Amino acid sequence: MLQHSGSTQGQDGWIACLTYKSKAAFTPSHSDLEELVHHARIRNRSVGVTGMLLYENGKFLQTLEGPPEGLKLIWSAIREDKRHSHIEILSEHVVSSRLFSDWDLLLYSRAEDRPTPRQDARSEGRDLSDYVPRMTRLALEGDDTRLASQLAALSEEGWSGEALLARLIEPTARAMGDAWLADECGEIDLTIGLSMLQLAAHAVRSSSHAGMLRTSRFSILLATAPGEAHMLGTAILADQLTDAGWRVEMAFPRSDTELINQLRAQAPDAVDLTLSDALPRHHALARLRETIAQSRKAAPENLAVISVGGRLFSEAAATAASVGADYARPSVIGATVRLAQLVQQRRETG
Ligand SMILES: Cc1cc2nc3c(=O)[nH]c(=O)nc-3n(C[C@H](O)[C@H](O)[C@H](O)COP(=O)(O)O)c2cc1C
């Protein structure tokens, strides 16, 4: 581990990548975290290390990547740091390129003294984000009747399907993921809640782009990233693309081989791979990158467009380029239009 020999540039360009979790030995305020990250960034930059640090409810999750020698140096300091304990390495490997290239150290935090989005929204007047906590609770309680009637009421008030998806349903999925990360619910509650949300989202499917692209004859394979259990994004996108006239196939492959077999059989114009909308699957990124590389190799010539989605991409913690995709959906909203443009472009140039 991290023994991969190399100069500070990383011999042969190899990048070591380490993800760990730990427990905070104190309750950091947002400014404590900012200060920690400020110093860390300076040091990381000096040895070519990039990555991200997540703090949530007394827990840290950090991914670091860089030349093996540089990473080893940083890691030996972090390991000794008394500000955290119960350090557990979740993954470590060597990759050919970085996932978090743009960030010396990206900080995600939910430290207690930071204004929450809910407070921000309230000070500007009522917004859909005000309903996120209630929707989250209803979904986690499996109360599909109240969930559906809440959405119907908002729809009757005049909120568009697009606004409901982007500003209520997707944030609710993320809030549910946060509840799970904070041990406020079990994995089974999360899975059931996401299915509830999916059914509710189905009912508010957006139609605003449908007319425009209804004549589209493009085809797409919508798949969860191999091994991913959450399928909310895939299901919502299926509604949207079907409305827009696409030929849609869905797949929930357990392995790259299953995905590739389906790609070969279907030969679609595009494929979309989704990670969880609820949880930030940081350590699934390296695997997704490999899946995409395999798909490109195996795909028929006309498959050129590969898109990706999920919480990591919507929060901009990862980019399309970081996993070798053509497009990373920040939301399902607008994805049909962008995918159609990409397929069209590829047809014209290819
Ligand atoms: C959760 C956590 C994450 C940290 N991440 C980094 C980091 O990415 N880079 C860094 O230089 N220091 C990081 N630090 C701080 C180091 O542990 C250490 O305090 C700092 O590098 C100074 O080390 P030194 O006293 O050996 O010079 C982190 C500390 C904690 C508690």
The ligand as an ORCA input file, in Angstrom:
! r2SCAN-3c Opt
* xyz 0 1
  C      -9.461     14.641      9.149
  C      -8.157     15.302      8.856
  C      -7.748     15.444      7.548
  C      -6.533     16.062      7.245
  N      -6.142     16.185      5.949
  C      -4.956     16.737      5.658
  C      -4.484     16.840      4.319
  O      -5.145     16.453      3.370
  N      -3.274     17.396      4.127
  C      -2.499     17.859      5.133
  O      -1.406     18.338      4.884
  N      -2.921     17.780      6.406
  C      -4.116     17.230      6.698
  N      -4.532     17.168      8.002
  C      -3.679     17.729      9.030
  C      -2.524     16.799      9.336
  O      -3.004     15.716     10.099
  C      -1.409     17.513     10.077
  O      -1.906     18.151     11.203
  C      -0.715     18.554      9.229
  O      -0.373     18.003      7.992
  C       0.548     19.068      9.912
  O       1.397     17.970     10.096
  P       2.825     18.091     10.847
  O       2.500     18.536     12.234
  O       3.412     16.707     10.765
  O       3.598     19.109     10.055
  C      -5.734     16.552      8.300
  C      -6.169     16.408      9.629
  C      -7.368     15.801      9.903
  C      -7.816     15.663     11.319
*
